[in-house]
Amino acid sequence: MNGFKTNATKGLALVMSLAMLAGCGPSIEVQTNTGTQTNNSATASTPATSTTTDTPASTGSLAYDQGTVLRMATGYNSKKTGLSFDAETAGEGITLADGVTYNSGDLKPTWVEVENQLGIKFEDKYQGNSASNEFDYWKERLGEVDMVSGTAALLTQNGEAGSLVNIGEYLDMMPNFKAYLDQNPIVRLSITGNTDTGAIYFSPYFDGVNDIERMPLMRVDWVQKLLDGEGEFTASASKNLAAAVYQPYMPTSGKVEVDIVSADGSKAEKLTKDYDTAGNIVAKMNEAGSLDGVAAVNMLRTYIDEAYGGYYGTARSDLFVGQNAAWDADELVALLRCVVANPQTLNGTDSIQGLFTREEDNNQRRVDMFRFAGHLFGVRGLESRQDYLYVGNDGKLHDARQEADTYKAMEYMHAMVEEGLISKAFVDMSTESSSTYLENDLGFMHYDYNQTQTILNETKLQTADGEKYMAVMVPVARWYDGSNADGVYMHFTESWRSVKTDGWGISKAGVGSDTNKLNAALSLIDFAYSEKGQILLTYGPDAFIKTNSDGSYVTFDFNGKQMPVVADATLEQLWSLTSGNYTNFARFYLGSTLSFVKNQAFEYQCTTEIGQEGAGHISRGIALGVIKHPELELASNMWYTSVPTVLPTTTVENSQIGGYTELTEKFNQQKSGSNVLCDLIVSGYTDATMSDADSAAANVASAWKGAQYLQIKQDAWNRAQDFYKTMK
């Protein structure tokens, strides 16, 4: 165990040592001699109290009797992530940092405190399912529950069918929720279920908002070992590269100018990829014929020197892992070839897996492979907030499943499979598990969440030996945003946080004519969007937060706002109970971050130093405008508008979409499902109806009813935009 895990105060100081541009990171003074943390520039904030009153509770003008019971069929996705402790998590009784011992069936501390704050009593009815399955379980029994989890689409559809309360009718009595929607009009647009009535059938869930979500991660030390230093790369042993299959995506001649962040992170600057001088690295490797790992590394080194005019010097790894990174798909393929051909040098074994996914047998994780492909090859819609939709520069909706470029990207990925650059576990789930790749020094790179995956530096990798798994800049690709007919080479990410696809609705049959129940449920939602509620439902109660002697919160600057600092004992338990996994700790033990607004300030404090370093590179890129991304507004160039999580389709339209079963099933992203895009990466075209990119796109549009689906969504998008104009 290193200092981060055994000394929470010291660890938190380590995490917060990085100062980011434009408020992208915290600034805090740590008094290590006393073990306390203060921020002298911050105004002390008073924690919420844990008292209740004897008078009827109220929020806004919503009144209800003290002790009103709400039956809650709500949680995240399993028995462990409900409002109450399950038997496995509680065991014989679990004592948390608040000094309280909790047993199976007890409400978790966050929900005990919500009861205290609002004067509501919760009866936990959650079955421990995913959002869609939980709603399906209760769909015919909604009279037995007052609030229920579901996907945004299911909640909206069933709201329109009359099963759920229209929250929109009560916004004037919900000041906190209304203010949040007024400040974020694209959010309101994303949750509006009917543009004639302005109906809202669920409270939205934000796992962070207006920030990057997933990132590419690499073994930085391996890249440095291969590419950095004077002279030629040498190795006592290496393997021959597989026969070349992958062909260049980037140009083979000419020059391409791209925006990058300067090496010191202070500004944006231009960098030229000079193909006239250096050629295309993939083309050169392919033309060379048989290459071993040593020759491939030296060819890549020379290419970097020539293509970038010596810009990277002997620190060539910065092309991939530096603040000033500018790598693209072809350069990544060349690097992957070097990595898998030099296992003896990198891990002392006969094998390294290049690209992999976190859980090869979990379809919900496998789809990260084609999401990453979208970033590599400039394809929108593969990491959409809704299905595979995106807004084009023409202002219309487009569906990635019906576009040839999507399948061309899968062709590139399949070529990587044929060269052995994508893991055996992804290709054949029966061969081995990717879950131990990092701890066994077998895996090089994947695309995932920064906080949960860089924890592996503390729990799996031996960082004292220089091993380092870190988020790196998103790649340069050619994106057709409409500003140039030939496309624009730039850093762009579609992985942008907005309204998630899950939420909580109020059962109309459950609350019935009981005004107490209805007002209590509405008050819970409104409280969740208050400042006090956002802190409680992210951090948990005050006992888990660091306080000053006067009882005020110790705070730090996070994205320009003072946010509470996590208590030392909380951090200690974070590591002892969930090995540093913030999300699991919050959901399993505190009962927080199950819905509503998850503030990233807590997660930030639980991110390792290495996780901070990579995230800092990306945050600076975003702050300086080098990394482009969707906007949570109707952008002047509509290509940059984030597609709403839900569109206001009618009951009739929803019924029609429900009949397009092949479209849904073939492109499933749920845990137990399967996805044709993953299949194409693994096996290529195996179906006569999908023999190439054009026929694949056409088949989805016609045989699988994609064209009809897109027209329905387009009609709803038109209505949503008209409604948006009335909101302004």
C-alpha positions in Angstrom: 0.0 0.0 0.0 1.4 3.4 -0.9 0.8 6.8 0.7 -2.4 7.5 -1.3 -4.2 4.6 0.3 -2.8 4.6 3.8 -2.8 8.3 4.5 -5.9 10.0 3.2 -4.8 13.6 4.1 -1.5 13.2 2.3 -3.3 11.4 -0.6 -5.8 14.2 -1.1 -3.0 16.7 -1.2 -1.3 14.6 -3.8 -4.5 14.4 -5.9 -5.1 18.1 -5.7 -1.5 19.2 -6.6 -2.3 19.8 -10.3 -3.6 23.2 -11.2 -5.6 23.2 -14.4 -6.5 26.0 -16.8 -9.8 27.8 -16.8 -11.0 26.3 -13.5 -10.6 22.8 -14.7 -8.9 21.7 -11.4 -9.0 22.6 -7.8 -6.6 24.8 -5.8 -6.3 24.0 -2.1 -3.9 24.7 0.7 -3.0 21.6 2.8 -1.6 22.0 6.3 0.2 18.8 6.5 1.6 19.6 10.0 -1.9 19.6 11.4 -3.5 17.1 9.1 -6.2 19.6 8.2 -7.2 21.3 4.9 -8.4 24.8 4.5 -9.1 27.2 1.7 -8.6 30.7 3.0 -10.1 32.3 -0.1 -13.3 30.4 0.2 -16.4 31.5 2.1 -17.2 28.9 4.7 -20.3 27.1 3.9 -22.6 25.7 6.6 -23.4 22.0 6.4 -27.0 20.8 6.2 -28.4 19.9 9.6 -29.9 16.5 10.4 -33.0 17.8 12.2 -36.6 17.6 11.3 -39.6 19.6 12.4 -43.0 18.8 13.9 -44.8 20.8 11.2 -45.7 19.5 7.8 -42.7 19.5 5.5 -42.8 21.6 2.4 -40.7 22.5 -0.6 -41.8 25.6 -2.5 -45.5 25.4 -2.3 -45.7 21.6 -2.0 -47.0 20.7 1.4 -47.3 17.1 2.8 -47.7 15.5 6.2 -44.6 14.7 8.3 -43.8 11.0 7.9 -45.4 10.6 4.5 -44.3 7.2 3.1 -43.0 6.8 -0.4 -42.6 3.3 -1.8 -39.4 3.5 -3.9 -38.8 1.0 -6.7 -35.6 3.0 -7.4 -31.9 2.2 -7.6 -29.1 2.0 -10.1 -28.6 -1.5 -11.6 -28.2 -4.2 -9.0 -29.2 -5.1 -5.4 -25.9 -3.5 -4.2 -26.9 -0.1 -5.7 -30.3 0.5 -4.1 -31.5 2.7 -1.3 -30.9 0.0 1.3 -28.1 -2.3 2.1 -28.2 -5.8 0.6 -27.1 -8.8 2.6 -23.8 -9.2 0.7 -22.7 -5.6 1.2 -23.8 -5.3 4.9 -22.6 -8.8 5.9 -22.8 -9.1 9.7 -23.0 -5.4 10.0 -20.9 -2.7 8.4 -19.7 0.3 10.4 -19.0 3.4 8.2 -17.1 6.6 8.8 -20.2 8.2 10.5 -19.8 5.7 13.3 -23.1 4.0 12.6 -23.3 0.2 12.0 -25.7 -0.7 9.2 -27.3 -4.1 8.6 -29.0 -5.7 5.7 -32.3 -3.9 4.9 -31.2 -0.7 6.6 -31.4 2.5 4.5 -28.0 3.7 3.4 -26.8 6.9 5.2 -27.7 9.3 2.3 -31.3 8.2 2.4 -31.5 8.3 6.1 -30.4 11.9 5.9 -32.9 12.6 3.1 -35.6 11.3 5.4 -34.4 13.7 8.1 -34.2 16.6 5.7 -37.6 16.2 4.1 -39.6 14.5 6.8 -40.4 11.6 4.4 -40.2 7.9 5.1 -38.9 5.6 2.4 -40.1 2.0 1.9 -37.6 0.3 -0.3 -39.3 -1.8 -3.0 -36.4 -2.0 -5.5 -35.8 -5.4 -7.1 -32.2 -4.8 -8.0 -32.6 -4.6 -11.8 -31.3 -2.4 -14.5 -33.5 0.6 -15.3 -35.3 -1.0 -18.1 -35.9 -4.3 -16.3 -36.9 -2.6 -13.1 -39.6 -0.7 -14.9 -40.7 -3.8 -16.8 -41.1 -5.6 -13.5 -43.5 -3.0 -12.1 -45.2 -2.0 -15.3 -48.3 -3.9 -14.6 -48.1 -3.3 -10.8 -47.6 0.5 -10.7 -50.2 0.8 -8.0 -47.8 -0.8 -5.6 -45.1 1.8 -5.9 -44.8 5.6 -5.8 -41.5 6.2 -7.6 -39.9 3.9 -10.1 -36.6 3.6 -12.0 -36.7 3.3 -15.8 -34.9 4.3 -19.0 -35.7 7.8 -20.2 -37.4 6.3 -23.2 -39.6 3.9 -21.2 -40.6 6.5 -18.7 -41.5 9.0 -21.5 -43.4 6.4 -23.5 -45.4 5.2 -20.4 -45.9 8.8 -19.3 -47.5 9.5 -22.6 -49.6 6.4 -22.2 -50.9 7.9 -18.9 -49.0 5.8 -16.4 -46.7 8.4 -14.9 -47.2 11.9 -13.4 -46.4 14.8 -15.7 -43.8 16.6 -13.5 -43.9 19.6 -15.9 -47.3 20.6 -14.5 -45.7 21.3 -11.1 -42.6 23.2 -12.1 -43.8 26.5 -10.7 -44.0 24.7 -7.3 -40.5 23.2 -7.7 -38.1 26.2 -7.6 -34.9 24.4 -7.5 -35.7 22.0 -10.4 -37.2 24.8 -12.4 -34.1 27.0 -11.9 -31.9 24.2 -13.1 -33.9 23.7 -16.2 -34.0 27.4 -16.9 -30.2 27.6 -16.7 -29.8 24.5 -18.9 -32.5 24.8 -21.7 -31.0 21.9 -23.7 -31.6 19.7 -20.7 -35.2 20.8 -20.7 -35.4 19.9 -24.3 -33.9 16.5 -23.6 -36.5 15.5 -21.1 -39.6 17.0 -22.7 -41.9 14.1 -23.6 -44.7 16.1 -25.3 -44.1 19.4 -27.1 -47.8 20.3 -27.1 -48.1 20.1 -23.3 -44.5 20.5 -22.2 -44.8 17.3 -20.3 -41.9 15.9 -18.3 -42.3 12.3 -17.1 -39.0 11.7 -15.3 -36.3 13.4 -13.3 -33.0 13.4 -15.3 -29.8 11.8 -14.1 -26.5 13.4 -14.7 -23.3 11.5 -14.1 -21.5 14.8 -14.4 -22.6 17.3 -17.0 -21.0 19.3 -19.8 -17.6 17.5 -19.5 -15.8 14.7 -21.3 -16.9 11.2 -20.3 -14.6 8.4 -21.7 -11.0 8.7 -22.7 -8.3 6.6 -24.4 -5.8 5.1 -21.9 -2.3 3.8 -22.7 0.6 2.2 -20.9 2.7 5.3 -21.1 5.9 3.6 -19.9 5.8 1.2 -22.8 5.4 4.0 -25.3 8.4 5.8 -23.8 10.5 2.6 -23.7 9.9 2.1 -27.4 10.2 5.6 -28.8 12.3 7.8 -26.6 16.0 8.4 -26.5 19.1 8.9 -28.7 20.2 6.5 -31.4 18.4 3.4 -32.6 16.1 1.1 -30.7 17.7 -2.3 -29.9 16.3 -5.4 -28.3 17.7 -8.9 -27.6 14.5 -10.4 -29.1 11.5 -9.3 -31.0 8.7 -10.9 -33.1 7.9 -10.4 -36.7 4.9 -8.2 -37.6 1.9 -10.0 -38.9 1.2 -9.7 -42.6 -0.1 -6.2 -43.3 -3.9 -5.9 -43.7 -4.7 -2.4 -42.4 -4.4 0.3 -45.1 -3.8 4.0 -44.5 -6.6 6.2 -43.3 -4.7 9.4 -43.2 -3.1 11.0 -46.3 0.0 9.5 -48.0 1.2 12.8 -49.4 0.8 16.5 -48.8 0.7 18.3 -45.5 -1.9 18.5 -42.8 -2.0 21.3 -40.1 -3.6 20.5 -36.8 -4.2 22.4 -33.6 -2.4 21.1 -30.5 -1.7 22.2 -26.9 1.8 23.5 -26.3 4.1 21.2 -24.3 3.8 23.4 -21.2 0.0 23.5 -21.5 -0.2 27.3 -21.7 -1.6 27.8 -25.2 -2.9 26.3 -28.4 -0.5 26.1 -31.4 -0.3 24.7 -34.9 1.6 21.6 -35.8 2.2 20.2 -39.3 2.1 16.5 -40.4 4.4 16.5 -43.3 3.6 13.5 -45.5 5.7 14.8 -48.4 8.8 14.4 -46.3 8.0 11.4 -44.1 5.4 9.5 -46.1 2.6 7.7 -44.3 3.9 5.4 -41.6 1.4 2.6 -42.4 2.1 2.7 -46.1 5.8 2.6 -45.4 5.5 -0.4 -43.1 3.2 -2.2 -45.6 5.7 -1.5 -48.4 8.6 -2.8 -46.4 7.2 -6.3 -46.3 8.6 -8.5 -43.6 9.5 -6.5 -40.5 10.5 -7.5 -37.0 9.7 -5.5 -33.9 13.0 -3.7 -33.8 12.9 -2.5 -37.4 9.3 -1.4 -36.9 10.2 0.7 -33.9 13.1 2.4 -35.7 10.9 3.0 -38.7 8.3 4.7 -36.5 11.0 6.8 -34.7 12.3 8.0 -38.0 8.8 8.8 -39.2 8.1 10.9 -36.1 11.3 12.9 -36.5 10.7 13.6 -40.2 6.9 14.1 -40.2 7.0 16.6 -37.4 10.3 18.3 -38.3 12.1 17.2 -35.1 9.4 18.9 -33.0 9.2 16.1 -30.4 13.0 15.7 -30.2 14.0 12.5 -28.4 10.8 12.5 -26.4 8.9 11.0 -29.4 6.4 9.3 -27.0 4.8 12.7 -26.6 3.2 12.3 -30.0 1.0 9.9 -28.2 1.1 10.5 -24.4 2.2 14.2 -24.1 0.2 17.3 -23.4 1.1 18.2 -27.0 0.0 14.9 -28.5 -1.2 14.8 -32.1 -1.5 11.1 -32.9 -4.0 9.7 -35.4 -5.3 6.3 -36.4 -2.5 5.3 -38.7 0.2 6.3 -36.2 -1.7 4.3 -33.5 -1.7 1.2 -35.8 2.0 1.6 -36.3 2.5 1.9 -32.5 0.3 -1.1 -31.9 2.4 -3.1 -34.4 5.5 -2.1 -32.5 4.0 -3.0 -29.1 2.7 -6.5 -30.0 6.0 -7.3 -31.8 8.1 -6.4 -28.8 6.7 -8.2 -25.8 10.1 -9.5 -24.6 11.2 -5.9 -24.2 8.0 -4.6 -22.6 6.8 -7.3 -20.3 9.3 -10.1 -20.6 6.7 -12.6 -22.1 5.8 -13.8 -25.5 2.6 -11.9 -25.8 1.0 -8.5 -25.4 -2.6 -7.6 -26.3 -3.0 -4.3 -28.1 -6.5 -2.8 -27.9 -8.9 -4.4 -25.4 -12.1 -3.8 -23.6 -12.5 -3.9 -19.8 -14.9 -7.0 -19.8 -14.8 -9.0 -22.9 -18.0 -10.9 -22.0 -20.1 -7.8 -21.2 -21.7 -6.3 -24.3 -22.1 -3.1 -22.4 -18.3 -2.8 -22.3 -17.6 -4.5 -25.7 -19.4 -1.6 -27.5 -16.6 0.7 -26.3 -14.5 -0.8 -29.1 -16.7 0.7 -31.8 -17.2 3.9 -29.9 -13.4 4.3 -30.0 -13.5 3.5 -33.7 -15.7 6.5 -34.2 -13.0 8.7 -32.7 -10.3 7.1 -34.7 -12.0 7.4 -38.1 -14.1 10.5 -37.7 -17.6 8.9 -37.5 -20.4 10.6 -35.6 -23.2 8.8 -33.8 -21.3 5.9 -32.4 -21.3 7.5 -28.9 -24.5 9.3 -29.1 -26.7 10.3 -26.2 -29.6 8.6 -28.0 -29.3 5.4 -30.0 -26.9 6.2 -32.9 -28.3 9.7 -33.7 -26.4 12.9 -34.3 -27.3 16.3 -35.6 -25.7 17.1 -39.0 -24.5 20.5 -40.2 -27.8 20.6 -42.1 -29.7 20.7 -38.8 -31.3 17.3 -39.5 -30.9 14.1 -37.6 -28.6 11.3 -39.0 -28.3 7.7 -37.9 -24.8 6.2 -37.9 -26.3 2.8 -38.5 -27.5 3.9 -41.9 -24.3 5.5 -43.1 -21.5 3.8 -45.1 -18.7 5.5 -43.1 -19.7 3.6 -40.0 -19.1 0.3 -41.7 -15.9 1.5 -43.3 -14.6 2.3 -39.8 -15.5 -1.3 -38.8 -13.5 -2.5 -41.8 -10.5 -0.7 -40.5 -11.0 -2.2 -37.1 -11.4 -5.7 -38.6 -8.1 -5.3 -40.4 -6.6 -4.5 -37.0 -8.1 -7.8 -35.7 -6.5 -9.7 -38.6 -3.1 -8.3 -37.7 -3.5 -9.3 -34.1 -3.7 -5.7 -32.8 -7.0 -6.2 -31.0 -7.1 -8.5 -28.0 -7.7 -12.3 -28.2 -10.3 -11.9 -25.5 -12.4 -9.5 -27.6 -12.1 -11.7 -30.7 -12.8 -14.9 -28.9 -14.4 -14.6 -25.5 -13.6 -18.2 -24.7 -9.9 -17.9 -24.9 -8.9 -15.7 -22.0 -10.2 -12.8 -19.8 -9.2 -9.2 -20.3 -9.9 -8.5 -16.6 -6.4 -9.4 -15.6 -4.5 -7.8 -18.6 -3.2 -4.8 -16.7 -2.1 -6.6 -13.5 -0.3 -9.2 -15.5 1.3 -6.6 -17.9 -0.5 -8.1 -20.9 -2.7 -5.2 -22.1 -1.6 -2.0 -23.7 -4.7 0.2 -24.3 -8.4 0.6 -24.0 -11.1 3.3 -24.0 -13.0 3.8 -20.7 -13.6 6.0 -17.7 -10.5 7.7 -16.3 -11.2 7.5 -12.5 -12.1 3.9 -12.3 -9.4 2.7 -14.6 -6.4 4.7 -13.4 -7.1 3.4 -9.9 -5.4 0.3 -11.4 -2.1 2.2 -11.0 -2.6 1.8 -7.3 -4.2 -1.6 -7.1 -2.8 -3.6 -10.1 0.4 -2.0 -11.4 3.6 -1.6 -9.5 4.0 2.2 -9.9 7.3 2.2 -8.0 8.8 0.3 -11.0 7.7 3.1 -13.4 4.6 1.3 -14.7 2.0 3.9 -15.7 -1.5 3.6 -17.2 -2.8 7.0 -18.1 -5.5 8.8 -20.1 -4.1 10.3 -23.3 -5.3 13.0 -25.7 -8.1 12.0 -28.1 -6.9 11.3 -31.6 -6.8 13.6 -34.6 -9.2 12.5 -37.3 -11.0 13.9 -40.3 -14.4 15.2 -39.2 -17.0 16.5 -41.7 -18.5 19.3 -39.6 -19.5 21.3 -42.7 -16.9 24.0 -42.3 -14.8 22.5 -45.1 -15.9 20.3 -48.0 -12.9 18.1 -47.5 -13.4 17.8 -43.8 -11.3 19.1 -40.9 -8.4 17.3 -39.2 -8.9 18.0 -35.5 -9.2 16.5 -32.1 -12.9 15.8 -31.4 -14.8 13.8 -28.9 -18.4 12.7 -29.0 -18.2 11.4 -25.5 -19.8 14.4 -23.8 -21.8 14.3 -20.5 -25.4 15.2 -20.7 -28.7 13.7 -19.5 -28.2 10.0 -19.0 -30.5 7.4 -20.4 -31.9 6.5 -16.9 -34.2 8.4 -14.5 -36.9 8.1 -11.9 -40.6 8.7 -12.5 -43.7 9.1 -10.2 -46.3 6.4 -10.6 -49.7 7.9 -11.2 -51.5 4.8 -9.9 -49.2 4.6 -6.9 -49.7 8.2 -5.6 -53.3 8.1 -6.8 -55.4 10.9 -5.2 -53.1 11.1 -2.2 -51.8 14.7 -2.3 -49.3 14.0 0.5 -47.6 11.3 -1.6 -47.6 13.3 -4.8 -46.2 16.4 -3.1 -43.6 14.4 -1.2 -42.4 12.8 -4.4 -42.2 16.1 -6.2 -40.4 17.6 -3.2 -37.8 14.9 -3.3 -37.1 15.7 -6.9 -36.9 19.4 -6.2 -34.6 19.0 -3.2 -32.3 16.9 -5.3 -31.6 19.9 -7.6 -31.0 22.3 -4.7 -27.4 23.1 -3.7 -27.8 21.2 -0.4 -29.5 18.3 -2.2 -26.8 18.0 -4.9 -24.1 17.8 -2.1 -26.0 15.3 -0.1 -26.9 13.1 -3.0 -23.3 13.1 -4.2 -21.1 13.1 -1.0 -23.5 11.6 1.4 -24.3 13.1 4.8 -22.0 15.7 6.6 -20.3 13.0 8.6 -18.5 11.9 5.4 -17.3 15.5 4.6 -14.4 17.4 6.2 -15.5 20.3 8.3 -13.8 23.3 10.1 -14.0 23.8 13.9 -17.1 26.0 13.4 -18.9 23.2 11.6 -18.6 24.8 8.1 -17.4 22.7 5.2 -13.7 22.7 4.2 -13.9 23.5 0.5 -11.7 23.7 -2.6 -12.2 25.3 -6.0 -13.6 22.9 -8.5 -14.5 24.3 -11.9 -14.8 27.8 -10.5 -17.0 26.8 -7.5 -16.3 26.1 -3.9 -17.1 22.4 -3.2 -16.7 20.3 0.0 -13.6 18.3 0.7 -14.1 14.6 1.5 -13.3 13.5 5.1 -10.1 11.6 5.7 -12.1 8.6 7.2 -14.3 8.5 4.1 -11.2 8.3 1.8 -9.8 5.5 4.0 -13.0 3.5 3.7 -13.1 4.2 -0.1 -9.9 2.3 -0.4 -10.5 -0.4 2.2 -14.0 -1.2 1.0 -13.8 -0.7 -2.8 -10.1 -0.4 -3.6 -10.5 3.3 -4.5 -13.4 2.9 -6.9 -15.4 6.0 -6.1 -18.6 5.0 -8.0 -18.8 1.7 -6.2 -18.2 3.2 -2.8 -20.8 5.9 -3.3 -23.5 3.5 -4.6 -22.8 0.4 -2.5 -22.2 2.1 0.9 -23.3 5.8 0.9 -26.3 5.3 -1.3 -25.4 8.4 -3.3 -25.0 9.0 -7.0 -28.0 6.7 -7.7 -29.8 9.4 -9.7 -30.3 13.1 -10.1 -27.1 15.3 -10.3 -23.8 13.6 -9.5 -21.2 16.4 -8.9 -17.8 15.4 -10.2 -16.1 17.2 -7.3 -16.2 14.1 -5.1 -14.9 11.8 -7.9 -12.1 14.2 -8.7 -10.8 13.9 -5.1 -10.7 10.2 -5.4 -8.7 10.1 -8.6 -5.1 9.1 -8.4 -2.2 11.4 -9.3 -1.7 9.6 -12.6 -5.4 9.8 -13.3 -5.1 13.6 -12.6 -2.2 13.9 -15.0 -3.9 12.5 -18.0 -7.2 14.2 -17.3 -5.3 17.4 -16.9 -3.9 17.1 -20.4 -7.4 16.6 -21.8 -8.9 19.4 -19.7 -6.4 21.9 -21.0 -7.1 20.8 -24.5 -10.8 21.4 -23.9 -10.2 24.7 -22.2 -8.0 26.0 -25.0 -10.5 24.9 -27.7 -8.1 22.3 -29.2 -10.5 19.4 -28.4 -13.9 20.1 -29.9 -17.0 18.5 -28.6 -20.9 18.6 -28.8 -22.6 21.5 -27.1 -25.6 21.4 -24.7 -27.3 24.0 -26.8 -28.5 24.6 -30.3 -25.1 25.6 -31.7 -24.7 28.0 -34.6 -23.2 25.0 -36.5 -25.8 22.4 -35.7 -23.2 19.6 -36.2 -21.9 20.6 -32.7 -25.4 20.3 -31.1 -25.7 17.4 -28.7 -28.6 15.2 -29.7 -31.2 15.2 -26.9 -31.3 12.0 -24.7 -35.0 11.7 -25.4 -37.1 13.1 -28.2 -40.9 13.8 -27.9 -42.2 10.9 -29.9 -46.0 10.2 -29.6 -47.6 7.0 -28.3 -48.3 6.0 -31.9 -44.7 6.7 -33.0 -43.4 4.7 -30.0 -45.5 1.8 -31.0 -44.1 1.9 -34.5 -40.5 2.1 -33.3 -41.2 -0.8 -31.0 -42.0 -2.9 -34.0 -38.6 -2.4 -35.5 -37.2 -5.3 -33.6 -34.2 -6.0 -35.8 -33.0 -2.4 -35.6 -33.1 -2.6 -31.8 -31.8 -6.1 -31.3 -29.0 -6.0 -33.9 -27.5 -2.9 -32.3 -28.1 -3.7 -28.7 -25.8 -2.0 -26.1 -27.1 -3.8 -23.0 -25.0 -6.1 -20.9 -26.5 -9.4 -22.1 -27.2 -8.3 -25.7 -25.0 -8.5 -28.8 -24.1 -5.9 -31.4 -23.6 -6.3 -35.1 -20.9 -3.6 -35.1 -18.8 -5.6 -32.6 -19.4 -8.7 -34.8 -18.2 -6.9 -37.8 -15.0 -5.9 -36.0 -14.4 -9.5 -35.1 -15.4 -11.4 -38.2 -16.0 -8.9 -41.0 -18.9 -9.3 -43.4 -20.5 -12.7 -43.0 -24.0 -11.9 -44.1 -25.0 -11.7 -47.8 -27.2 -8.7 -47.0 -24.2 -6.9 -45.6 -21.3 -7.6 -47.9 -19.8 -4.1 -48.0 -20.2 -0.7 -46.4 -22.9 0.5 -48.8 -25.0 -2.7 -48.7 -24.7 -2.8 -44.9 -26.0 0.8 -44.6 -28.8 0.2 -47.2 -29.9 -3.0 -45.5 -30.3 -1.2 -42.1 -32.3 1.6 -43.8 -34.6 -0.7 -45.7 -34.8 -4.3 -44.4 -34.4 -3.3 -40.7 -36.7 -0.2 -41.0 -34.0 2.3 -40.3 -35.4 4.8 -42.7 -38.8 4.7 -41.1 -37.2 5.0 -37.6 -35.2 8.0 -38.7 -38.2 9.8 -40.1 -40.1 9.4 -36.9 -37.2 10.8 -34.9 -36.8 13.6 -37.4 -40.4 14.6 -37.0 -39.9 14.6 -33.2 -36.7 16.7 -33.5 -38.6 19.2 -35.6 -41.3 19.5 -32.9 -38.6 19.7 -30.2 -36.9 22.6 -32.0 -40.3 24.4 -32.3 -40.9 23.9 -28.6 -37.4 25.2 -27.8 -38.2 28.5 -29.6 -41.2 29.0 -27.2 -38.9 28.4 -24.2 -36.5 31.3 -25.1 
